[in-house]
Amino acid sequence: MQSLKEQPLVSTEWLAKHLDSPDIRVVDGSWHMPAAKRDPKAEYREAHIPGAVFFDIDDIADGDTPLPHMLPPPEKFSSRVRKLGLGDGNRIVVYDTSPPGAFRVWWMFRVFGHEDVAVLDGGFGKWRTEGRPIADLPPMPRQRHFTARFDHSLVRDLDQIKANIASGREQVVDARSAGRFAGSDPEPRAGLRGGHIPKSRNLPYTTLLRPDQTLKPLEELRAAFRNAGIDIAKPTVASCGSGISACVLAFAQYLLGNPYAAVYDGSWTEWGGKSEAEAPVVQGPA
């Protein structure tokens, strides 16, 4: 049995072939910005890959912070995924209706110690376009034991990012659009300053995807990081608006041989909401 740790990106063809394997669990990790006015849970109820359970990114989160969908405590993550029938020994395949939700769920499982997890290339859109089976009834999963082991190496917080501005130990790469990074476009969340973390680089996550939402070939991914001024061989932290699209950059780096790329969980929702004294901001291109 091949672990998905070595195969973190699976094709629709692969999943169709393995869908009935007893150790495979499929997860719908769809998430959308509030401005999209889409309800991913309602969309899941209408249509999903057979056997898939819905992973609610906004619910499986830290409820004690005003910041959106921050990582929950290990015990909460463990409790929630157990109820979804996800646990030790499962090979978990995550998809979404459009990126970047699946990549966030992939990263969360790795943070909590479960490496046997992959993303479905092209997600539900590709699966549906190919005429593969679809269900509208949710499964009835049996609870399964999940051992949560928090991997701090994959997560960065505000103080660590502030310290890194001085030390330069890690490269910071921002997955937001060029306009938001430069501060020329408004932030979608009210009350946030425009611009970027000092010394950070910009690589919009959308540039890593083809029109059908599959990931670009490895050589194109490698070139994208290089053109953004990021050395894959060196320590990297990905940031974005609220810690979700940054996970696309972390995933791409994993494919390119850097499994330790971290994510700044609070991202711009936290940094941009602070004062200049607490979190300095630079405007303009990198």
C-alpha positions in Angstrom: 0.0 0.0 0.0 1.6 3.3 -1.1 1.4 6.1 1.3 0.0 9.4 -0.1 3.0 11.1 1.6 5.0 10.1 -1.5 2.0 10.8 -3.8 0.4 14.0 -2.5 -1.2 14.9 -5.8 -3.6 12.3 -7.3 -5.5 12.3 -10.5 -9.2 11.8 -11.0 -8.4 8.6 -12.8 -6.4 7.4 -9.7 -9.2 8.2 -7.3 -11.9 6.6 -9.5 -9.8 3.4 -9.5 -9.2 3.5 -5.7 -12.6 5.0 -4.6 -13.8 1.7 -3.1 -10.5 0.8 -1.4 -11.3 0.2 2.3 -8.5 2.5 3.6 -9.4 5.5 1.3 -11.4 8.3 2.7 -12.5 11.2 0.5 -13.0 14.8 1.9 -14.7 17.8 0.4 -12.7 20.8 1.7 -14.4 23.5 -0.3 -14.2 27.0 1.0 -15.0 30.4 -0.6 -14.5 34.0 0.3 -17.6 35.6 1.8 -17.8 38.0 -1.2 -18.4 35.0 -3.4 -21.8 34.4 -1.7 -21.4 30.7 -2.1 -22.3 28.1 0.5 -19.9 25.2 0.2 -21.8 23.0 2.6 -25.1 23.5 0.7 -23.2 22.7 -2.6 -21.8 19.5 -1.0 -25.3 18.4 0.0 -26.4 18.9 -3.6 -23.5 17.0 -5.2 -20.3 15.4 -4.1 -18.0 12.5 -4.8 -19.5 9.3 -3.5 -18.5 8.6 0.1 -17.0 12.1 0.6 -17.5 13.8 4.0 -17.6 17.6 4.3 -14.7 19.3 6.2 -15.9 22.7 7.4 -12.8 24.9 7.5 -14.6 27.7 9.4 -15.9 25.2 12.0 -12.8 23.1 12.5 -11.0 26.1 13.8 -10.0 28.0 16.9 -13.2 29.5 18.4 -11.3 31.7 20.9 -9.8 34.2 18.4 -11.5 36.8 16.3 -9.3 35.8 13.4 -11.0 33.6 10.8 -10.4 29.8 10.6 -7.2 29.7 12.6 -5.8 26.3 13.5 -7.8 24.7 16.3 -6.3 23.0 19.4 -5.2 19.4 18.7 -8.0 18.0 20.8 -10.7 19.8 18.8 -9.2 18.8 15.5 -9.0 15.2 16.6 -12.6 15.2 17.9 -14.0 16.8 14.7 -12.2 14.5 12.2 -13.0 11.4 14.3 -16.7 12.2 13.8 -16.1 12.4 10.1 -14.7 8.9 10.2 -11.2 10.0 9.5 -8.4 8.5 11.5 -5.1 6.6 11.8 -4.5 4.3 9.0 -6.6 6.1 6.5 -5.4 7.4 3.1 -7.2 10.7 2.8 -7.9 12.4 -0.5 -9.1 16.0 -0.3 -10.8 17.9 -3.1 -12.7 21.2 -3.5 -15.0 22.9 -5.9 -12.4 25.5 -6.6 -9.0 26.1 -5.0 -7.7 26.8 -2.4 -9.7 24.9 0.2 -8.4 21.4 -0.4 -4.8 22.7 0.0 -5.6 24.2 3.4 -7.2 20.9 4.6 -4.1 19.0 3.3 -1.9 21.3 5.3 -4.0 21.0 8.4 -3.8 17.2 8.4 0.0 17.4 8.1 0.2 20.0 10.9 -1.7 17.5 13.2 0.6 14.6 12.3 -1.3 12.8 9.5 1.0 12.6 6.5 -1.0 10.1 4.5 -3.1 12.8 2.7 -3.3 14.0 -0.9 -5.1 16.6 -3.0 -7.2 15.7 -6.0 -5.8 17.4 -9.0 -8.5 19.5 -10.7 -10.9 18.9 -7.8 -14.6 18.4 -8.2 -14.9 20.4 -11.3 -12.6 18.0 -13.3 -14.3 15.0 -11.7 -17.7 16.2 -12.8 -16.6 17.3 -16.3 -15.3 13.8 -16.9 -18.7 12.4 -16.1 -17.6 10.4 -13.0 -20.1 9.3 -10.4 -21.7 11.9 -8.1 -23.8 11.5 -5.0 -26.3 13.7 -3.2 -26.7 11.7 0.0 -24.1 12.2 2.8 -22.4 9.0 4.1 -22.8 7.7 7.6 -19.2 7.5 8.8 -18.1 5.4 11.7 -16.0 7.2 14.2 -12.3 6.3 14.0 -9.4 7.1 16.3 -7.2 10.0 15.3 -3.9 10.6 17.0 -3.2 14.4 16.8 0.5 15.4 17.0 1.0 19.1 16.5 4.0 19.8 14.1 5.1 23.4 15.1 7.6 23.4 12.2 4.8 23.9 9.7 3.3 26.9 11.4 4.4 30.5 12.0 2.8 33.2 14.2 3.0 37.0 14.4 6.0 37.2 16.7 8.0 34.7 14.6 7.3 36.7 11.4 8.3 40.0 13.2 11.5 38.4 14.4 12.2 37.1 10.9 12.2 40.6 9.4 15.3 41.3 11.3 17.0 37.9 11.0 16.1 37.1 7.4 16.3 33.4 8.3 13.3 32.5 6.2 11.9 33.7 2.9 8.4 35.0 3.1 6.2 34.6 0.0 2.8 36.1 -0.3 0.0 34.3 -2.3 -2.3 37.3 -2.6 -2.8 39.1 -5.9 -0.2 41.6 -7.1 -2.5 44.5 -6.5 -3.2 43.5 -2.9 0.5 42.8 -2.2 1.4 46.3 -3.6 -1.4 48.0 -1.7 -3.0 49.4 -4.8 -6.1 47.2 -4.6 -8.3 47.2 -1.5 -8.4 44.3 0.9 -11.6 42.3 0.8 -11.9 42.4 4.6 -12.7 45.8 6.1 -10.3 47.6 8.4 -7.1 46.1 7.0 -4.1 48.2 5.8 -2.9 47.6 2.3 0.6 46.4 1.3 2.9 43.5 2.4 5.3 42.3 5.1 8.7 43.9 4.7 11.2 41.8 2.6 8.4 39.5 1.5 8.0 38.3 -2.1 4.8 37.9 -4.2 3.6 34.8 -6.0 -0.2 34.8 -6.5 -1.4 31.2 -6.0 -3.6 31.5 -9.1 -0.5 31.6 -11.3 0.4 28.0 -10.3 -2.9 26.7 -11.7 -4.1 25.9 -15.2 -7.5 27.0 -16.4 -9.0 23.7 -15.4 -7.7 24.2 -11.8 -5.0 21.5 -12.1 -1.5 22.3 -11.0 1.0 23.3 -13.6 3.9 20.9 -14.4 6.8 20.8 -11.9 9.2 22.8 -14.1 6.6 25.6 -14.5 6.1 25.6 -10.7 9.8 25.8 -10.1 10.2 28.6 -12.6 7.4 30.5 -10.9 9.1 30.5 -7.5 12.4 31.3 -9.1 10.9 34.3 -11.0 9.4 35.5 -7.7 12.8 35.5 -6.1 12.3 32.4 -4.0 14.9 29.7 -3.6 13.1 26.5 -3.0 16.2 25.0 -1.3 16.0 27.6 1.5 13.5 27.9 4.4 10.2 29.5 3.3 7.1 30.7 4.9 3.9 31.3 2.9 1.4 34.0 3.7 -1.9 35.2 2.1 -5.1 36.8 3.2 -6.2 34.5 6.0 -3.9 31.4 5.8 -5.8 29.4 3.1 -4.3 30.2 -0.3 -0.8 30.3 1.3 -1.3 26.5 1.5 -1.2 26.2 -2.3 2.3 27.7 -2.2 3.3 25.3 0.6 1.9 22.4 -1.4 3.7 23.3 -4.5 7.0 23.6 -2.6 6.3 20.1 -1.1 6.0 18.8 -4.7 9.3 20.5 -5.5 11.2 18.8 -2.7 10.7 21.2 0.2 8.3 19.4 2.6 9.0 21.9 5.5 7.6 25.1 3.9 5.6 26.7 6.7 2.4 28.8 6.6 1.8 32.1 8.6 -1.6 31.1 10.0 -2.8 34.6 10.8 -1.6 36.0 7.5 -2.7 39.4 6.3 -5.9 39.4 8.4 -3.7 39.5 11.4 -0.8 41.5 10.1 -2.8 44.1 8.2 -5.1 44.6 11.2 -2.3 45.6 13.5 -0.8 49.1 14.0 2.4 50.1 12.1 4.4 49.9 15.3 3.2 46.3 15.9 3.4 45.1 12.3 5.2 47.3 9.7 3.8 47.4 6.2 5.5 48.1 2.9 3.6 49.3 -0.2 4.6 48.8 -3.9 6.1 45.8 -5.7 8.6 43.5 -4.0 
